[in-house]
Amino acid sequence: LFDLDNKSFFRSRILSALKTMSFAVTSAQEFHKLLFRLHLQQASSEAMSGWIFFAREILWPEGVFFDPTPEQDPEELKQQMEQAKSMLMAIFPEQMRAVLSQEIAEDGIGMFHEMLQNRVVLKSISYQLMDEIWSEIFPDLRDVVTGSSVVEVLE
């Protein structure tokens, strides 16, 4: 978002500031006790199983993977596709449309729309995004998370 060159430094400075502010409010011993107590609460097997249950209920409510949508008639499906394409075209920057030309922009939006209809492509994109999120949260995993290397920007 802010394109910080040294994100880990920025993150450590924020954590250091939070720690300093918490020491100002409480003593160092009380702060460490609070951290230890919170760690024991949140890292317990009951808390972890609760988080796993919570995530599972978000992804698969009541154990159902997904409810199939009712069959749509071809006219309604075509109307939704045209509406989605027009919405994609509306968010495409006007400056890029002027540079590329209207025809190339429409072809590109059409191809992008078709890619979004492919389940394999959507799964791949979502897995790569999840890999990127994990590597931002846990930088030590960059060598383990293999999909994130695909979307890294060359410097």
N, C-alpha and C positions, 0 to 999 in steps of 0.2 A: 504494500500500500504506500509506504513512504520511501521505498527503495533505499533502505539503509544499507551501507556497505558492510558494516560490522554489527550484525544483528545480535550476536551473542554478547557483545560488549554492552549494547543498549539494554538488553534484557537483564544482564547482571547489575547494571546501574539502577534499573527500576526496582529489582529485588533488594538491592542494598538500601535504597531510599525507603522502601516499605519496612525493612527490618529496623532501620534507624528510627522511623516514625513510631513503630510499635514499641521500641525500647523507651522512647520518650513517654509513652502512655503507661507502659508497665515496666517492671524491672526485667533485667535479662533473664534471671532465674524463672520468673513467672512466664515470660514469653516462651522459654524452652519447654516448660511444663505444659503450656497450652499447645505448642506444636506437637509434643510427644503424645498428648491425650488425643488430639485431632487425628494424628497419624494412626494411632491404635484403633480409633473409632472407624476411620474410613478404610483402613487396610485389613479390617477383620474379615473373616470368611462370610459373616452375615451381611456386612455392607457390600462386599464384592458380589455376592450372589444377588443381592437386591439390585445393584447396578446392572448386572447381566440380565436379570428378569425385566427390569425397566427397558433396557435396550431391545430385548426380544419382543416385548409388548408393543414397542414403537414400530419395529420392523414387521412383526407378524402378530397383529392383534388377535387375541384369543387363540393363538396357535395356527391361524389360517394364513398361508403364504400370501395369497391375494384372492380377491373375489373377481371372477371373470366378468368383464363388462358385457352387457347385453349386445347382441348382434345389431350392428347399425346398417341401415340401408345405404347403398352405394352413393346416393345423392347427398345424404347427410355427411358421409365420410369425405366426399369430394369438397363439400362446402367447408368442413373443418380444416382440410388441408390448405385450401385457398386462403382461409382466414389466418392460419399459422404462417403461411408464406408472406402474406401482406404485413403481418405483425413483425416478422423478421426484417422485411424490407424497410419498415418504418423506423426500426432502431439502427439500421445501417447508416453510418455518418454521411451526411450530404456532401462533404468535401471529398470523401473517398469515391462516392458515386460520380462526382464531377471529374475526378482524375481518371477513373477506370472506364467510364462511359456507362450509360444506363444498361446496355445489353450485357456487358461483362458482369456488372453488379447483379443483375437478375439471374444470370447463369450460375454465378457463385452462390447466391442465396438459395437457388434451387438445389444445387449439389449439397450444400450444407443441410438443407431441410431433409433431403433424402438420407444423408448420413445419420441424422437424428432419428430416423425411423428404423434403423438397423440395431437390433438388440445387442449384437456382439460389439459394435462400435460404442454404444452407450455404456456397456459393462466395462469396456477397456478404459473409457474416459473416466468413469467413476472410480475404478481401481487406481488409476494414475493420480487422480485428485486425492484419494485417501492416502496413497503412498506419500504424496507431497505434504499433506497435513501431518502425517506421522513423522516425517523427516524434519519438519519445522518444530514440532513439539519435542522430539527426541533426536537431536542432531547426530548422536552416536549411531543411529540406525541407518545412516546414509549408505554404508557399505553393505547392509543387509537388504534394504529395500531396493529392489532392482528396477522397478518401473519408474522411479523418480528421475533416473539419469536420462530418460528419453525427453523429458520436458524441461531440463535445465537449460538455461540460456548460456551460450558460449560467450566467454568474455574476451 
